[in-house]
Amino acid sequence: MEGQPDWVIEAMMVLYADILDGLAKDPPEVEPLFWEREDGHVIAMDWCEGFMKAVSLRPKDWLRLSESGSHGPLLTPILVHLIDAEGNSVVGIPQAELDETLDGAAEAIPTAVVGIYRFWQEVS
C-alpha cells in the first residue's frame, strides 16, 4: 500500500481486524455495509464489486474455491450483483426478475461470507 497515508492503512487494518473478530465468534457475526434506497430496497452492488476486485488480485487462489464442488456456489450471491454498463446482469438474470433476485442474494451474502471464510480456514 505504498503511497497511502498511515491513517488510511491503520483504518483498513482496524476494519480487517473487526471483520476477523466477527467471523471468529460463535455464531459468526458478519455485517457487510450496503446502500439502501428510500423504498427499502438493498443495494449491495458496490460491496460485491469491491469483493470481486479483491478476488481478482489473486485469481489462481480463488479458483480453489470457485472450482470446489461444495464451496463454489458460495460466490453466487455476490456474483449475482454484478451489473454491466447497460444495467443488465452479467450472469444473465432477466431484467424483470432482477430486483427480487438481488434482494434475496443480498440477504444470503452474510451466510456466504461465513462459508467462504470457513473454506479458507479448512484449506489453509
N, C-alpha and C positions, 0 to 999 in steps of 0.2 A: 504494500500500500504506500509505496514511495510517493512523496509529494503531498500526502494528506496531512492536515494539521493533527497534532497529538490528540486534541479533544475529540476529533472525529473517530480516530482509531479507538480511543478509550470508550466512547459511547457505543461503538459497534461491539466491543468486547464485553461490555456490561450487558447489552441486549443478548448476545450469544450465550453468556453465562445464565441469564434468566431463562432462555429457551431450554437449555440443557437441564437446568434445575426443574423446570416444569415437566419435561419428558421423563425425568428420573423419579417423579412422585408416583405413588400408588393410590389411586389410579393417576395416570399421566394427565397433566393439565396443558392443553395447547389452545392458545387464543390468537390465531392469526388476525392481523388488522385489515379489515375490509372496509370499503366505502359502503354507504347505504343511501339510496335515493329517498326522497321525501315520502314516497309511497311504500317504503319498507323493503323494496327490492334490494338484495345484497349484490354488490359489485365486487367480485373477487379477482377480476381480470388483472389488475395491476400486481397484486400479490403473486398470482400464478405466473405472470410473465417474469417477475423477479426471480421466482423459484427456478423457472426453467433457464433463465440466464445463468444462474449459479450451476445448474446441472450441466450446461454447455461448457463450463470451464474444465470439466473432467468427464467428457463423454464416454471414454472407454470404461471408466469405473462404473458409471451409471448403467452401462449395458448389462452389467451383472444383475442389477435389479430388474431392469425392463425385460430381460430375456428369461428371468426366472419364472417358472410356471405359476408358482404360488404367490409371488410378490409383485410381479409386473403390473397387474391391474391396479395396484395402489396409486399409480400415477394418473389413472383415468380421470378422477375428479379435478385434477389440476390441468391436464391436457384439454379437457372439455372447455375450459375458459379461454383458450387461445383463439383469437378472432383476427381475421385478415383486415386489410385496409378498407375493404368494402363492407365490413360488419358481418361477414359470414364466418361460420365455424370452420376452423381448419381441419376438424375431424369429421365434418360432413353432417352435422346436426341440422335438420331443416329449420329454416327461419321461424316457422310457425310454432315450433317446439322449443326454441332456444331459451326464452326466459324461464320457463318451467324447469328445463333441464339444468340451466345454470344455477337456479335456486337449490335444487336437490344436490347438485355437485358441490356447491359451497358448504352445505351442511355436512357433507361427507369429508371435507378436507381435514379437519382436526383428527378424525379417526385414521385417515390415510397417512397423515404425518407421523402419527404414533407407529403405525405399521412400518413405514419407511425407516424410522429411527430404529425399531427393533430388528429389522432386516440387517442394517449396518452393524448393529451390536453383535448379531449372530455370526456374521461373516468376517468380522474383524479379529 
